[in-house]
């Protein structure tokens, strides 16, 4: 019972840290830039892999592309993930709404 509680607490802390927009030094606002939305996350020991959604259609027919990005947790710099097996993926729907942050937060990105 105590082990299960400890695991639950550890997972809750991890989820809270991801929800606040950062994993290590990798901050979500530094890749979303008030324009795009993260729709996929894959965590490794030192790397954060994400899929960044961008709408590419008009309002009549939904179409989006998801671009792979990666960030080293100790550096906090996002780059295109050229090792991603899927590459750029098309989706027949609009991206989720972007959560806007202040320009000061984006200006503070590495």
N, C-alpha and C positions, 0 to 999 in steps of 0.2 A: 504494500500500500504506500509506504514512504517513497519507494523508488518511482512509482507511477506519479505521485504528486510532484516529485523533483523534476521528472521529465516534463510534466505539464507546465510547470513554472518556467523551465528552460525554453520550451517551445513558445510560450507566451511572450517571454522577453525578446526572443528572436523575431517573432511576428511583429511585435510592437516596433522594433528597430527598423524593420523593412518598411512598415507602414508609414513611419515618419519620414521616409524618403532617402535613407542612406544605408548602405551596407559597407562597413569600413569607411573609406574616404570616397566611395562611389555614390554621388548624390543624384537622385533622379532628375531634379530640375536642370542639371547640367547637360543632360542628353535630350530631355523633352523640350526645353527652351520655349515653353509656353506655346508650342506649335504642334507637338506630336504626343502620343500616349504610349506608355509601356503596356504591352498586352501579354507578354510572356517573360518569365524569369527562370533561370536555371543557375543554381549556385554551386560552385566548386570551392575547394579549400582557399585558393587565393584569387579566384576570378568570379566575376558576376557576368553572366550572359543574359542578354535581354532581346526581345523582339519589339521594335519601335514601329508603331502604326502611323501611316500617313494616308489620308484620303487622296484618291487620284481620279475621282469621278465627279460628275455633276450631281445635282440633287435628285434627278429622276432615277438613275440606275446606280445603286451603291457599288463602289469598288474601292478597295484599299490594298496597300502593299505593306508588308511587315518586313522591316530591314533588321538584320542581325547586328548587334553591337556587343562589345565586351569591355570590361573595366577591371583593372587589377586593384584589389581592395586596398593595397598599401599606397597606391599612387593617385587614384581617383580620377584618372583621365579616360574618357570614353573614346573608342575607335571602332570602325567597322570591323566586324568579326569575319575575317576572310577564311577562317577555318570551319565556319558553320556549315554543316552538311546540307541543310536545306537552302541556304542562300536567301534571296528575296522571294517572299511567298505572297501570292495574290489571294484576296478574300472578297467574296461577293457581298460585303456589307460595309457600313461606315465604321470608322474607328470610334471608340468611346470618347466622351467629352474630355477635353483637356482641363486639368486643374491648374489654374493660373497662380503664379507666384510673383513676388515683387521683382523688379528689374535689379535691385540691389543683390538679391540672392543669386541671380544668374550672373551678374557681374563678378561675384566672388568665386565663381567656378575656376578650377585650375585650367 
